[in-house]
Amino acid sequence: QNLPVVFCIDRCNLSGADGVTHHGIYDLGIFNTLPGFSVYTAYSKFELENFIDSSTKTTAPLAIRYGKDVIDLDSNQKLIEGKWNKIIDGSDFVIISYGYILSSVIDACNLLKCNDYLPCLYNAYTLEPIDYGLLETLSKLKKTVIIIEEHIVNNGLGSKIALLKALNNYSFKLSIIGIQSRNIQHGDRKELLKDAGLDPESLYNSIINIVGKKDGQKKN
């Protein structure tokens, strides 16, 4: 009915020791199938505050996803629905990520830059609508695109972009790094990320396996 209802969903990540059933890594499979539903995911306190403020003006259904923790980060970047923000500029390949896992992704990008790679990183804070203009540009440039998400890979952002790639014949090479479809135990968040291959060092090695090692390059 396209009513202006707002869903605020917390713990949209691996939620540490809260319990096996508390991990918020499955919900996008629901929202990806709902027409007319906007979906935002906050990485920082700045984003979360802006999303909540904009939700008071929404005229359609909206879901706001956020983790158990958010980064206390100020930003002067504009938040525009359907437009992803570039966090790191680079020319070798493109990484797209969202939510609290961006902290690990940024650390992995710093490792890459220390080893002569130039990754470009986008924050996909608006998961629906997605940035179709950026996908078109990446297709024309025939870029390697890597989706990194703290969500199961079966029905997250990566699988959605894979479908769009098939439907629109996008020319970029696509890889997805995320959580395999399995039950995740509870425990220390850092240990859970490492087990899922989403800690900075594991991400670094996974990205190298995708884009290839440069001359003389060793795994971290």
C-alpha positions in Angstrom: 0.0 0.0 0.0 3.1 2.2 -0.1 2.5 3.6 3.4 5.2 5.7 5.1 6.2 3.0 7.7 9.7 3.0 9.0 11.5 -0.2 10.3 14.6 0.5 12.5 16.6 -2.7 12.6 19.5 -3.0 15.0 22.3 -5.6 15.1 22.6 -5.8 11.3 26.0 -7.5 11.5 27.8 -10.2 13.5 26.6 -9.1 16.9 29.3 -10.7 19.0 28.4 -12.6 22.2 24.7 -11.7 22.2 23.7 -15.1 21.0 23.5 -17.3 17.9 20.1 -16.0 16.9 21.1 -12.3 17.2 23.3 -12.0 14.1 21.6 -9.7 11.6 23.0 -11.2 8.5 19.9 -12.6 6.7 17.4 -9.7 6.4 18.2 -8.4 3.0 16.7 -11.5 1.5 13.4 -10.2 2.6 13.8 -6.5 1.7 15.3 -7.3 -1.7 11.9 -8.8 -2.7 9.7 -5.9 -1.5 8.8 -3.4 -4.3 8.9 0.3 -3.4 10.9 -0.3 -0.2 13.9 1.9 0.5 16.7 0.3 2.6 19.6 2.3 4.2 22.5 0.9 6.2 24.5 3.1 8.6 28.2 2.9 9.1 28.6 6.0 11.2 26.7 7.9 13.8 26.5 10.7 11.3 24.7 8.5 8.8 22.3 7.0 11.3 21.3 10.4 12.6 20.7 11.6 9.0 18.7 8.5 8.1 16.5 8.9 11.2 15.9 12.5 10.4 15.0 11.8 6.8 12.7 9.0 7.9 10.3 11.7 9.3 9.8 12.9 5.8 9.4 9.6 4.0 6.3 9.0 1.9 7.0 5.3 1.3 8.2 2.3 3.3 11.7 2.5 4.6 14.1 0.2 6.5 17.1 1.6 8.4 19.7 -1.0 9.3 22.5 -0.4 11.8 24.9 -2.5 13.7 25.3 -3.0 17.5 28.1 -0.4 17.2 28.5 2.6 14.8 31.5 4.7 14.2 31.4 8.2 15.8 32.5 9.9 12.6 31.6 13.3 11.3 31.4 13.7 7.6 30.7 16.5 5.1 29.6 14.1 2.4 26.0 14.4 1.2 23.8 11.4 1.7 21.6 11.0 -1.4 19.2 8.2 -2.0 20.5 6.0 -4.8 24.0 7.6 -4.9 26.9 5.8 -3.2 29.8 7.8 -1.7 33.4 7.3 -2.6 35.5 6.9 0.5 38.9 6.0 -1.1 39.9 7.0 -4.6 41.9 4.6 -6.7 42.3 3.2 -10.2 43.2 -0.5 -10.0 39.8 -2.0 -9.0 36.6 -1.1 -7.2 35.4 -2.3 -3.8 31.8 -1.7 -2.7 30.8 -2.3 0.9 28.3 -1.0 3.5 27.7 -0.9 7.2 30.0 -1.5 10.1 32.2 -3.9 8.2 33.6 -0.8 6.4 36.0 -0.4 9.3 37.7 -3.7 8.3 37.5 -2.9 4.6 39.2 0.4 5.1 42.0 -1.3 7.1 42.3 -3.9 4.2 42.5 -1.0 1.7 45.3 0.6 3.7 47.2 -2.7 3.6 46.6 -2.8 -0.2 47.9 0.7 -0.6 51.0 -0.2 1.4 51.7 -2.9 -1.2 51.3 -0.6 -4.3 47.7 -1.4 -5.0 45.2 1.5 -5.7 41.8 0.3 -4.6 38.7 2.5 -5.0 36.2 2.1 -2.2 32.5 3.1 -2.3 30.1 3.2 0.7 26.8 1.7 -0.5 24.8 3.1 2.4 21.6 3.1 0.3 20.9 -0.5 -0.6 17.7 0.2 -2.2 17.6 2.1 -4.5 21.1 1.2 -5.5 23.5 3.4 -7.5 22.5 2.3 -11.1 24.5 5.2 -12.6 27.7 4.0 -10.9 27.1 0.4 -12.2 26.7 1.7 -15.7 30.0 3.6 -15.4 31.8 0.6 -14.0 30.5 -1.5 -16.9 31.7 1.0 -19.5 35.2 1.0 -17.9 35.2 -2.8 -17.6 36.4 -2.6 -14.0 36.9 -5.4 -11.6 34.2 -4.9 -8.9 34.4 -6.6 -5.5 31.4 -6.6 -3.1 32.3 -7.0 0.5 29.4 -7.5 2.9 28.7 -8.7 6.5 25.7 -10.6 5.3 25.2 -14.1 3.8 26.2 -14.0 0.1 23.0 -15.8 -1.1 20.7 -12.8 -0.9 22.8 -9.7 -0.1 23.9 -6.8 -2.2 26.3 -8.9 -4.1 23.7 -11.4 -5.3 21.5 -8.4 -6.3 24.2 -6.8 -8.4 25.0 -10.2 -9.9 21.4 -10.5 -11.1 21.5 -6.9 -12.5 24.7 -7.7 -14.2 23.1 -10.7 -16.0 19.9 -8.8 -16.9 21.7 -5.7 -18.1 24.8 -7.3 -19.6 27.2 -5.2 -17.5 30.8 -5.7 -18.6 32.5 -5.5 -15.2 34.1 -8.5 -13.6 32.2 -9.2 -10.3 33.4 -11.0 -7.1 31.6 -11.3 -3.8 33.1 -11.6 -0.4 30.7 -12.3 2.4 29.4 -14.9 4.9 28.5 -18.3 3.6 25.1 -19.7 4.3 25.6 -21.4 7.7 24.8 -20.9 11.3 27.3 -18.6 13.0 28.2 -19.2 16.7 28.3 -16.3 19.2 31.5 -15.0 20.6 34.1 -12.2 20.4 33.4 -10.1 17.3 37.0 -10.0 16.2 37.1 -13.8 16.3 33.8 -14.1 14.4 35.1 -11.8 11.7 38.2 -13.8 11.3 36.3 -17.1 11.2 34.1 -15.5 8.4 37.1 -14.2 6.5 36.1 -10.6 7.1 39.0 -9.3 9.3 41.4 -6.9 7.5 44.1 -9.5 6.9 41.7 -12.1 5.5 40.1 -9.5 3.3 43.5 -8.4 2.0 44.4 -11.9 1.0 41.0 -12.6 -0.6 41.3 -9.4 -2.6 44.8 -10.3 -3.8 43.5 -13.7 -4.9 40.8 -12.0 -7.0 42.9 -9.2 -8.6 46.2 -11.1 -8.7 49.6 -10.5 -7.1 51.9 -7.9 -8.4 55.6 -8.7 -9.1 57.3 -9.6 -5.9 54.1 -9.4 -3.9 53.6 -11.8 -1.0 50.4 -12.5 1.0 50.1 -10.6 4.2 
